[in-house]
Amino acid sequence: MLIVQIIPWLIAVVTLIAVVAIVLVSWKNGISPMPTSRMVRQVVIQEIGRIPGYGDIIEAGSGWGTLGMDIVRHCPGKRITGIENSLIPLWFSQAMSSMMIGFRRANGVRNSMKGRLRFVRGDIYHSSYEHADGVVCYLYPGAMARLVDKFTRELPPGARVISVCFALPGKVPLRTITCRDTLRTKVYVYVF
């Protein structure tokens, strides 16, 4: 009987710790992990599909992992590495991607996603982009200003940067797409 009384308190404490952890990392980062809308994900997937051949895509600030999971689902041959520094969203994305891959295997479907999706803990400002064929980001203006020089130095010729909402300062996009969502979200596509 005592355990039944303790469980709600335990759940409340764990939830509070998770919320505090997300808030603290969000405060440090200057932005909270934000899932992208379905319409924006479709535009990003379309742009990733334009990258020729097989490719390594880095999602800088992968948050909850929904965008990376959709990209790997809809872009055959692309390998996605999501970089996230907030533990709760990282653990969520790792668990969901494992379940997604395991579910496809259990249902007898050929698992074309195995080995193509991973989420790692890291710092987007210190990670290497030298082997990336593309970078996807949904960050904020300060992060884009910090990353523009790093992308210029490290990305191989022809690599693309696809940015949701925020432009790279001082760079002219190859194209700017205005999504049909309620916010009329802009997606910027750059070629380096």
Residue pairs with C-beta under 8 A, 6 or more apart in sequence:
18 88
21 86
21 87
21 88
22 32
22 33
22 86
22 88
22 89
23 32
25 85
25 86
25 87
26 32
26 33
26 86
29 61
29 85
29 86
29 143
30 140
30 142
30 143
31 61
31 139
31 140
31 143
33 61
33 63
33 64
33 84
33 86
33 89
34 63
34 138
35 63
35 64
35 66
35 67
36 44
36 66
36 67
36 138
36 164
37 179
37 181
37 183
37 185
39 179
39 180
39 181
39 185
40 164
40 179
40 181
40 185
40 187
41 66
41 67
41 70
43 177
43 179
43 187
44 67
44 71
44 136
44 162
44 164
44 187
45 70
45 71
45 74
45 75
47 160
47 162
47 177
47 187
47 189
48 55
48 57
48 71
48 75
48 78
48 134
48 136
48 162
49 74
49 75
50 160
51 57
51 78
51 133
51 134
51 160
53 77
54 77
54 78
54 79
55 77
55 78
55 79
55 133
55 134
56 78
56 79
56 81
56 131
56 132
56 133
56 134
57 71
57 75
57 78
57 79
57 80
57 81
57 132
57 133
57 134
57 135
57 136
58 80
58 81
58 82
58 83
58 127
58 129
58 132
58 134
58 135
58 136
59 67
59 68
59 71
59 80
59 81
59 82
59 83
59 135
59 136
59 137
60 83
60 124
60 127
60 135
60 136
60 137
60 139
60 147
61 83
61 84
61 124
61 137
61 138
61 139
61 143
62 68
62 82
62 83
62 84
62 89
62 90
62 93
62 119
63 84
63 86
63 89
63 93
63 138
64 89
64 92
64 93
64 96
65 82
65 84
65 89
65 92
65 93
65 94
65 96
65 97
65 119
66 93
67 136
67 138
68 80
68 82
68 93
68 97
68 117
68 119
68 136
69 93
69 96
69 97
69 100
69 117
71 78
71 80
71 136
72 78
72 79
72 80
72 113
72 116
72 117
73 113
76 112
78 116
79 115
79 116
79 117
80 116
80 117
80 118
81 118
81 119
81 120
82 93
82 117
82 118
82 119
82 120
83 119
83 120
83 121
83 122
83 123
83 124
83 127
84 90
84 93
84 119
84 120
84 121
84 122
85 121
85 122
85 123
85 124
87 121
90 119
90 120
90 121
93 119
94 119
97 117
97 118
97 119
100 113
101 111
101 113
101 114
101 117
104 111
104 113
105 111
105 114
124 137
124 139
124 143
124 147
125 146
125 147
125 150
128 154
129 135
129 150
129 151
129 154
129 155
129 159
130 154
130 155
130 156
131 156
132 155
132 156
132 159
133 156
133 158
133 159
133 160
134 159
134 160
134 161
134 162
135 151
135 155
135 159
135 160
135 161
135 162
136 161
136 162
136 163
136 164
137 143
137 144
137 147
137 161
137 162
137 163
137 164
137 166
138 163
138 164
138 165
139 147
139 163
139 166
140 166
141 166
141 169
143 166
144 163
144 166
144 167
144 168
144 169
145 169
147 168
148 168
148 169
148 170
148 171
151 161
151 168
151 190
151 192
152 192
155 161
155 192
156 192
157 192
158 191
158 192
159 191
159 192
160 174
160 189
160 190
160 191
160 192
161 168
161 188
161 189
161 190
161 192
162 187
162 188
162 189
162 190
163 187
163 188
163 190
164 185
164 186
164 187
165 185
165 186
166 188
167 173
167 176
167 186
167 188
168 188
168 190
171 190
173 188
173 189
173 190
174 189
174 190
174 191
175 189
176 186
176 187
176 188
176 189
177 186
177 187
177 189
178 184
178 185
178 186
179 185
179 186
179 187
